[in-house]
Amino acid sequence: MVTLVIVLFTAVSAAAQQTPGAAKITTGQPATLSYEQAVKLAIDNNLATLRAQERRNEARGQQEQARAPLLPNVSGVAYQANLTMNLVALGFQPGTFPGISKTFLGPFKNFDARLFLRQSVFDLSAIRNYQAGKAGVRVAELNEALAREAMMLAAQKLPLKTKFVSRADLEGGVV
């Protein structure tokens, strides 16, 4: 079995270890990897494959945005007020209504709550946009697979034994 030995730089910030999409960094002894593990690491840390993954995620987001007009739209409104009405300002004279002899009516509370549901029955433009979004996701997935395949082929062209060394090893002449 062919192995790949990797010695990583020892001066690595903690922020780089936690950055999503950043290379996996280990400290301590050099890691001994099998050829399959080295190819997998190369694919997982390659910028082209990471960019293809992000483009796939972006295409999925655009697909969800294109699907939104096809879904029902629910909204609600609530209103509450404490009111006092001036009957004269509304055009009524005191005594017009039996039992009401005052000019002002209230205070009283008014509460109004409404729920609205809107659903498009047929919108060809929205349907076509959603279909285009699905096609965009498929294209992004194929591009991601292509980037992974290209990286796998490039990794297979590496020499069978590779050693990455630290800066200290280079400066000390230990290579």
N, C-alpha and C positions, 0 to 999 in steps of 0.2 A: 504494500500500500504506500503510495506516495504521500508525503506530508509536506506541509507548508509551515514555516516558522515565521512568526511575526513578533517583532520587538517594537513596542510603541514608545513614543516620546513620553518622558516622565513628567514633564512640565505641562500639565493639562489643567485648565480651569474647571471649576465645578459647574459653571454655567454651560459649558460645551457638553458635559456629560448628560445634561437634562434637556437639551434642545431637541424637540421632535424632528426627526429626519436626519439628525446628525449621526456621524459614524459612531459605532459602538466602541467605547474606549475602556480598556482594562489597565490595571496597574499591577505591578509585581513582576512575576516571572513571565517570560515569553510564552505565548500560547502556541501549542502544537495543534494544527488543524489538518483534517483530512482534505483531500482534493475537493470533495463534494461540499464540505463546509466552507472552504475558501471561495468556491464559485457562488455559493449562496450568499456569503458576506459581500462579495463583489456586486451581486445583483441588488441586494437590499440597500447598499450604501452608494450606488451609482446615481449621480445627479440626473441623468437622463431618465432612469426608471422612477426616481422620486418625483421628477417633474411630470412624468406621464401619470403617476398616481394622483397627483394634485389636479391635473387636467381632467381625469376621470371624475374626481369628486366635484369639480366645478361643473362638469356636464350633468352630473346627477342633480346638482342644485338648480341648474337652468331647466332641467326636465320638471322638477317640482314646481318651479315658478310658472312654467307653461301649463301645468296641470291645474293651477289655482283657479283660473276662470271657469273650469268645468265643474268645480265643487260648489256646493251651496254656500251662500254668504249669509251668515247669521249676525245680526247686530241688535243692540238693545239701547233704550233710552229710559232714564228715570228722572223724575222731576218732583221736588217737594217744596212747598212754600207755605208760609203763614200769612194769610191775606186779611185785609179789611177793605170792604167795598163801600164806595160813596155812591148811594143810589141816585142822588141828584146829578152826579157827573155821568151816570149811565142813562139819564133821561127820565127817571121815575120820580114822582113827587112823594113825599112822606104820606102814608095813609092809602096809597094806591093798592097795596096788598093788605088783606085783612090780617091783623095781628102784628104788623110791622109799622111802627110809628116813628122810628128813628131814621135819621139821615144816613147814618153809618151802619153797616151790617158786618158783624165779626167782632173780634178776630176768629178765623176758622182756618183749619189746615186743609191743604189741597195736595194730594199725592197722585201722580200719574206715572205708570210704568208701561212701556210698550216694547214688544219684541217683533223684529222684522226678519223675514226669511226671503231671500231672493235666490232663485235658481233659474239658470238659463236652460230652456228646453232644447234648443239646437243652435249651436254656434260653430259653423264650419271652420271659421278662422281659428278659433280656440282649439278645435280638434286637430287641425293641420299643424298648429304650433306644438301641440303635445306630441304628435307623431314625429315632428322634426327633433324635438327634445330627446325622444327615445332613440332615434337614429344617431343623434350626437353622442349619447352615452355609449352606444354600440361602437362607434368610431373611436371614442376615447379608450374603451376597453381593448380594442384591437391594437391601437397605438401603444398601450401599456404592454401588451403581450409582445409586440414587436420590439420594444425597447428592452424588455427582459431577455428576449431571445438574442438580440444583438449583443447584450452584455455577457450573456452566457457564452456565446461564440468567441467574444473577445477574451474572456477569462480563460477559455480553453487554449488560447494561443500563448498564454503565459508559460514561461519555463516551468518544468516540473518541480523545481525547488527554487523558492524565492525567499530572501531574508531581508526584512525591513529593519533598519537599525536606528538607534536614537542619535540625537545630535551629539551627545557626549561620546558615543562610540566613534562617530565621524571625526570629532576634534582630537580624540585620543589616538586615532589611527588603528582602532581595533575593528577591522572589517574582514 
